[in-house]
């Protein structure tokens, strides 16, 4: 199952190096944007964090489907860990976005589709964590978590689409005919390295957190067993 | 398929009859809806000028809040009496349970809307009896009960129960809220149905997607 090995250590070290490299590139390699100035540099980590937020929730939904099909708790450990990490990165994306928005849009917050979608997504997954806390039986907890991760993930694109039907002022960098921000190669390279670094970091964190989740589950079972020894019965649920 | 339809019909009939005999939930939902309306009246100054634009939002919030009360109750009887297993055994497929409960919740929500609309029209001297507006409410209530029934089936089995339902449900329903308020607001402001067509299509799409996903996963919510 899940265990610590050489690969995990290697991956953690690689993540460390890559994040360091990305950080150095943002500081020294990427140029200062003409109109926005130094604050534009928050953008590299902002986009990377937002990407990890979404990737994490995709992982949770996929692991939810896998769990419901195979009933192996390891998928639940991964899904739960992904949600926790995803929430952290969504928060990073939101707050770094605010730091950028204050000087550029002259407001910390605006009701823009991407901002609202990210925040509603975060609330969906806060709900996920609360739901899990409300269930004591590990098997039922895994089942409910999987179901909610799937339905939650289905609603994320719908939220985005519906708020897109209203208008957006968020800059579109990729996949737009006219970019709001003209990017030169040095910026693209920094962006790419940041995204790769964050993805590797995510993989390493996910692995560590899933291991921890597995340990927690073992501890839970041990506790239940001692209760049986002490009191002779276990209360269901 | 015939069995399945029969089970759904029986389930809906059972729930509605149970509700009709006690009228606990309907009374509570109705009173709650009226009280929420009064809160809005004093919280937001409803002058005749802005009333038309805000009406759609207020009506929807009132219905959603009252609907949440109803959703919370929708599995309580089975949970408290321990009849979940019996229910699962009684139907050809568990999706029938989901469908039956969803239809019941939908009907109850529509029933509350039917009570609220004339009262609002009376209190504010603004007729809400507009085919387009009612269509939006019907679609919105469907989306609402589609997602709500699935989540209520889970929350009723947790420790926090009714506390948890809105926390889990509202983020998932956010697109529905946006679509309903936009579409209904447009219609009340006098826009033709064509103008809000995109929102109506969106609501229908949401309903279909969520109902389909729910049917697929409901089995895991209810079966041990």
Interface residues (C-beta under 8 A of the other chain):
Chain A: X68 X116 X120 X121 X123 X124 X126 X127 X130 X131 X134 X135 X136 X140 X143 X144 X146 X147 X148 X150 X151 X152 X154 X155 X158 X159 X161 X162 X163 X165 X166
Chain B: X147 X150 X151 X154 X155 X157 X158 X159 X160 X164 X167 X168 X170 X171 X172 X174 X175 X178 X179 X182 X198 X199 X202 X206 X209 X210 X213 X214 X217 X220 X221 X224
